[in-house]
Amino acid sequence: MSTVRDRVDKWIKPYAVLWLTMIIGGALVLAMALLGAEVYSDVVDEEGLASLDIPALEYSQSLRNPEASAFATGFTNVGGGIGMPIVAGVLTAWLTLLSRTWRPIVLVGGASLVSTTATTLGKGLVGRTRPDHSEAVPPFETSPSFPSGHTLNTTVVIGVLVYLMCLQFQMLWARITAITAGVIFIIAMGLSRVFLGHHWMTDVMAGWFLGLAWVCMVILAHRLFHLMRKREHAGPAPTFEHPVLREDHSPEQLRGSAGTSQSNDAGSPEGRDGGSSRTGAGG
């Protein structure tokens, strides 16, 4: 009986650390949103970072033309309440099938839930007015301006997806491509909000910083999860093939099974062709 209990503990403890870290990290990010709301009034009064807002808006207006405005509108819709869930869902499903684990669903789903909550909380608390409609490109938005929800949620979702891609693909060029594309997409999404006059520059900066802080917390939670598994000798993370630790399979047996599977994959044409570009299922 004690042996079974020990085995179960070895599988439960890592998950407890994972969720505890994500909960604490989420609370910290929400606290940062509240702190940012307090700092915002001081920034405006002292003409600090907010002094970037009007010059940035004026410069954006000087760059506008019908073609650029139409392109920016289409692009910014990708980061909205309809576009981003579709992008996140497709990429998460793809990574889930490749890795054969629930890791992408857990990390992307949990991270996006917190970022959405932080956005709603920050907007409701600050209630900052967006740039005037006369200075913006339609269709206009009426929700509060601070922080930029498009920027914050895009930073979180794309940041976590890029992290998962770096775990999935071992080839250096694949990782560099994923990181470069992700960074460009995140920066472009924020700047498109200023270009269209839908947000002030400081709204976008807050979205970048808060989003990056939360991505770091999610990555930390995931690394602690694997560290705890290693310390508890619990074997690789659960996969579709081994979702739970069964009483008749020890962690050593599961690791041996995984090693045998990898050896078979390496000997097959598919393993020889694609093995170098993907990590193990437990990564």
Backbone torsions as a table, in degrees:
resi	resn	phi	psi	omega
1	MET	NA	-43.3	-179.9
2	SER	-65.8	-32.5	179.0
3	THR	-64.2	-44.8	178.2
4	VAL	-62.4	-42.1	179.8
5	ARG	-63.0	-40.4	179.2
6	ASP	-64.0	-40.6	179.7
7	ARG	-65.4	-42.6	179.2
8	VAL	-63.4	-42.3	178.9
9	ASP	-59.1	-37.7	-179.0
10	LYS	-64.8	-25.1	179.2
11	TRP	-93.9	-28.7	-177.2
12	ILE	-80.4	-40.8	-175.1
13	LYS	-56.7	-46.7	178.7
14	PRO	-58.7	-38.7	179.2
15	TYR	-68.9	-34.8	177.3
16	ALA	-63.1	-41.5	177.6
17	VAL	-64.4	-41.8	179.8
18	LEU	-58.8	-52.8	-176.6
19	TRP	-70.1	-36.4	178.6
20	LEU	-63.4	-42.3	179.5
21	THR	-66.3	-41.0	179.9
22	MET	-66.9	-36.8	179.1
23	ILE	-67.5	-46.3	178.9
24	ILE	-63.5	-43.2	178.8
25	GLY	-62.6	-40.3	177.4
26	GLY	-62.5	-40.1	177.7
27	ALA	-63.7	-37.7	178.6
28	LEU	-65.4	-41.6	179.9
29	VAL	-66.5	-40.8	176.8
30	LEU	-63.2	-38.0	176.6
31	ALA	-64.1	-36.7	177.2
32	MET	-64.6	-35.5	177.3
33	ALA	-64.5	-41.3	177.8
34	LEU	-66.2	-41.9	179.0
35	LEU	-64.2	-39.8	177.9
36	GLY	-62.2	-33.6	177.7
37	ALA	-64.9	-38.9	178.7
38	GLU	-70.6	-39.8	-179.2
39	VAL	-68.4	-30.7	-176.4
40	TYR	-55.5	-46.7	-177.9
41	SER	-63.7	-36.9	178.0
42	ASP	-68.0	-37.9	179.4
43	VAL	-62.3	-43.8	-179.5
44	VAL	-66.4	-44.0	-177.9
45	ASP	-64.3	-39.0	-176.7
46	GLU	-89.3	-0.4	-179.2
47	GLU	54.5	47.1	179.5
48	GLY	-85.8	-111.0	-179.9
49	LEU	-60.5	-28.7	-178.8
50	ALA	-65.3	-16.0	176.8
51	SER	-67.7	-11.4	176.1
52	LEU	-81.1	-19.1	-169.5
53	ASP	-64.6	-56.1	-176.4
54	ILE	-66.8	-45.9	176.1
55	PRO	-58.3	-39.8	180.0
56	ALA	-66.0	-40.3	178.8
57	LEU	-66.3	-42.9	179.7
58	GLU	-64.0	-40.0	178.5
59	TYR	-65.9	-38.7	178.2
60	SER	-63.3	-40.7	178.7
61	GLN	-62.4	-34.9	-179.4
62	SER	-69.5	-20.9	-178.1
63	LEU	-93.1	-9.6	-173.3
64	ARG	-73.1	144.0	167.9
65	ASN	-152.4	165.4	-174.8
66	PRO	-55.3	-41.6	-178.0
67	GLU	-68.1	-46.8	-179.4
68	ALA	-64.8	-38.4	179.6
69	SER	-66.3	-40.2	178.9
70	ALA	-65.6	-41.1	179.6
71	PHE	-66.0	-44.7	-179.8
72	ALA	-63.9	-36.2	178.5
73	THR	-65.7	-44.2	178.1
74	GLY	-63.7	-40.9	-179.2
75	PHE	-67.6	-43.8	-177.4
76	THR	-66.3	-25.8	177.4
77	ASN	-66.2	-24.1	177.7
78	VAL	-64.0	-31.2	-179.9
79	GLY	-91.7	9.0	-177.4
80	GLY	-86.3	-169.9	-175.6
81	GLY	-68.2	-15.8	177.3
82	ILE	-105.7	-46.4	-175.9
83	GLY	-65.7	-46.6	-176.3
84	MET	-65.6	-42.6	175.7
85	PRO	-59.1	-35.4	179.3
86	ILE	-67.6	-47.5	179.4
87	VAL	-60.9	-46.3	-179.5
88	ALA	-63.6	-41.3	-179.0
89	GLY	-63.9	-43.9	-179.2
90	VAL	-64.9	-48.8	-178.1
91	LEU	-67.7	-36.9	178.7
92	THR	-66.4	-42.3	177.7
93	ALA	-62.4	-41.4	178.8
94	TRP	-61.4	-47.6	-179.9
95	LEU	-68.0	-32.6	177.3
96	THR	-64.5	-42.6	178.7
97	LEU	-67.7	-39.0	-179.7
98	LEU	-67.7	-44.7	-174.7
99	SER	-83.5	-18.1	-177.1
100	ARG	58.2	32.6	176.1
101	THR	-133.8	167.5	176.2
102	TRP	-88.2	1.7	-175.2
103	ARG	-53.0	-49.5	-179.5
104	PRO	-59.0	-40.4	-178.6
105	ILE	-65.6	-43.7	-178.8
106	VAL	-65.1	-48.2	-174.8
107	LEU	-71.2	-48.1	-178.8
108	VAL	-67.6	-42.7	179.7
109	GLY	-63.5	-47.0	179.7
110	GLY	-65.6	-41.7	-178.8
111	ALA	-65.6	-43.5	-178.4
112	SER	-68.8	-32.3	178.1
113	LEU	-62.8	-44.2	179.7
114	VAL	-68.1	-41.4	-178.3
115	SER	-64.8	-38.0	177.2
116	THR	-65.1	-40.9	178.1
117	THR	-64.2	-43.5	179.3
118	ALA	-62.5	-39.4	179.0
119	THR	-62.8	-48.7	-179.3
120	THR	-62.2	-43.1	-179.4
121	LEU	-64.9	-45.7	-179.1
122	GLY	-63.4	-44.1	-179.8
123	LYS	-63.5	-44.3	-178.3
124	GLY	-67.5	-34.9	-177.1
125	LEU	-75.9	-43.7	-176.6
126	VAL	-80.2	-47.3	-179.8
127	GLY	64.4	33.3	-178.1
128	ARG	-71.0	139.1	-179.3
129	THR	-80.4	138.4	176.9
130	ARG	-72.7	166.6	173.0
131	PRO	-54.7	150.7	-177.5
132	ASP	-60.2	147.2	-179.1
133	HIS	-59.1	-27.5	178.9
134	SER	-67.3	-17.9	-179.5
135	GLU	-105.8	4.6	-175.8
136	ALA	-117.2	166.2	178.1
137	VAL	-100.7	127.3	178.7
138	PRO	-66.6	157.9	2.5
139	PRO	-74.8	140.6	-175.0
140	PHE	-82.2	157.7	178.3
141	GLU	-120.2	144.6	-173.6
142	THR	-114.8	-7.9	-179.7
143	SER	-70.6	161.4	178.5
144	PRO	-56.2	158.5	-168.1
145	SER	-94.2	-29.2	-170.8
146	PHE	-108.8	126.6	-6.6
147	PRO	-86.0	176.1	177.3
148	SER	-73.6	113.6	-179.4
149	GLY	-66.7	-40.0	176.6
150	HIS	-55.9	-46.1	-176.3
151	THR	-69.3	-46.8	-177.9
152	LEU	-62.5	-50.4	-176.8
153	ASN	-68.7	-36.9	176.8
154	THR	-64.8	-42.4	178.9
155	THR	-59.5	-43.2	-178.2
156	VAL	-69.5	-52.7	-175.2
157	VAL	-64.3	-50.4	-178.5
158	ILE	-67.4	-37.8	178.5
159	GLY	-60.5	-45.0	179.1
160	VAL	-68.4	-39.5	178.4
161	LEU	-63.7	-40.0	177.5
162	VAL	-63.7	-41.1	177.2
163	TYR	-59.7	-44.4	179.6
164	LEU	-65.6	-36.5	177.3
165	MET	-65.5	-37.7	178.2
166	CYS	-66.5	-30.3	174.9
167	LEU	-74.0	-35.9	-174.5
168	GLN	-75.9	-38.1	-175.3
169	PHE	-109.9	126.6	-178.2
170	GLN	-88.5	-22.2	-176.8
171	MET	-66.6	132.3	-175.2
172	LEU	-60.8	-40.8	-177.7
173	TRP	-64.9	-34.1	179.3
174	ALA	-67.8	-41.2	179.1
175	ARG	-67.4	-43.5	179.1
176	ILE	-62.4	-40.2	179.1
177	THR	-63.2	-44.9	-179.3
178	ALA	-63.8	-45.2	-179.3
179	ILE	-64.6	-46.0	-179.0
180	THR	-62.0	-47.0	180.0
181	ALA	-63.4	-40.2	179.9
182	GLY	-65.0	-44.7	-179.5
183	VAL	-63.8	-44.6	179.7
184	ILE	-62.0	-42.8	-179.5
185	PHE	-63.0	-44.4	-178.5
186	ILE	-65.1	-45.8	-180.0
187	ILE	-64.9	-44.4	-179.2
188	ALA	-63.2	-36.8	179.9
189	MET	-63.5	-44.4	179.0
190	GLY	-64.0	-46.1	-178.4
191	LEU	-66.4	-29.9	178.8
192	SER	-65.2	-30.8	179.0
193	ARG	-68.0	-37.4	176.7
194	VAL	-73.8	-41.3	-179.3
195	PHE	-58.1	-40.9	-178.2
196	LEU	-81.3	-7.3	-178.8
197	GLY	75.3	22.0	179.5
198	HIS	-89.7	-16.6	179.9
199	HIS	-146.8	157.0	170.3
200	TRP	-82.8	158.6	-178.1
201	MET	-60.6	-37.9	-180.0
202	THR	-67.9	-27.8	173.9
203	ASP	-62.4	-43.3	-178.8
204	VAL	-68.6	-42.1	179.0
205	MET	-61.4	-40.0	177.5
206	ALA	-63.0	-39.9	177.9
207	GLY	-62.4	-42.6	178.0
208	TRP	-61.8	-48.8	-174.4
209	PHE	-67.6	-45.8	179.1
210	LEU	-64.7	-40.9	179.3
211	GLY	-64.0	-43.7	179.4
212	LEU	-63.7	-39.6	179.0
213	ALA	-61.4	-42.0	-178.5
214	TRP	-71.4	-37.7	176.4
215	VAL	-59.5	-42.3	178.5
216	CYS	-61.6	-38.7	179.1
217	MET	-67.5	-38.8	178.8
218	VAL	-65.0	-43.6	178.6
219	ILE	-63.1	-41.8	178.3
220	LEU	-60.7	-43.1	178.6
221	ALA	-60.2	-42.9	-178.9
222	HIS	-66.9	-40.7	179.2
223	ARG	-67.3	-38.6	177.0
224	LEU	-64.3	-36.3	177.1
225	PHE	-56.6	-48.8	-178.7
226	HIS	-72.9	-31.8	176.2
227	LEU	-63.7	-42.8	178.8
228	MET	-65.8	-39.0	177.6
229	ARG	-61.9	-40.7	-179.8
230	LYS	-66.7	-42.1	-179.1
231	ARG	-68.4	-33.2	-180.0
232	GLU	-86.3	-1.8	-179.5
233	HIS	55.2	42.1	-176.5
234	ALA	-89.4	1.7	179.2
235	GLY	81.3	-170.2	-179.0
236	PRO	-66.9	160.9	177.8
237	ALA	-63.7	155.2	-178.9
238	PRO	-59.1	142.7	174.8
239	THR	-122.6	179.2	176.6
240	PHE	-62.1	-33.0	-179.2
241	GLU	-75.3	-33.9	-179.2
242	HIS	-129.1	72.9	-175.8
243	PRO	-69.2	-29.4	-179.4
244	VAL	-139.7	160.2	176.8
245	LEU	-84.7	110.7	-179.0
246	ARG	-83.2	155.2	-176.2
247	GLU	-62.1	-31.1	-176.8
248	ASP	-91.7	8.0	178.0
249	HIS	-130.8	116.3	176.8
250	SER	-81.3	162.3	176.1
251	PRO	-56.0	-35.7	-179.7
252	GLU	-66.0	-37.9	178.8
253	GLN	-66.1	-39.3	179.4
254	LEU	-66.0	-40.4	178.8
255	ARG	-64.5	-39.4	178.2
256	GLY	-64.8	-38.5	178.1
257	SER	-64.9	-41.4	178.5
258	ALA	-64.0	-39.5	-179.9
259	GLY	-65.9	-38.6	177.6
260	THR	-64.2	-41.3	179.4
261	SER	-62.8	-41.8	-179.6
262	GLN	-66.3	-37.0	179.3
263	SER	-64.6	-41.2	178.1
264	ASN	-64.2	-40.0	179.0
265	ASP	-63.8	-39.2	-178.1
266	ALA	-66.6	-28.8	-179.1
267	GLY	-83.9	-14.3	-179.4
268	SER	-86.5	160.1	177.3
269	PRO	-56.9	-38.8	-179.5
270	GLU	-65.7	-40.6	179.9
271	GLY	-65.0	-40.5	-179.1
272	ARG	-68.1	-35.5	-177.0
273	ASP	-79.6	-40.6	-170.8
274	GLY	-111.8	-5.8	-174.5
275	GLY	-64.1	-30.1	-175.8
276	SER	-75.5	-14.0	-175.4
277	SER	-102.5	0.0	-176.2
278	ARG	-132.0	150.3	176.9
279	THR	-89.4	176.2	176.4
280	GLY	-69.2	162.8	-175.7
281	ALA	-65.7	-25.8	-176.0
282	GLY	-85.8	-8.4	-173.9
283	GLY	-52.5	NA	NA
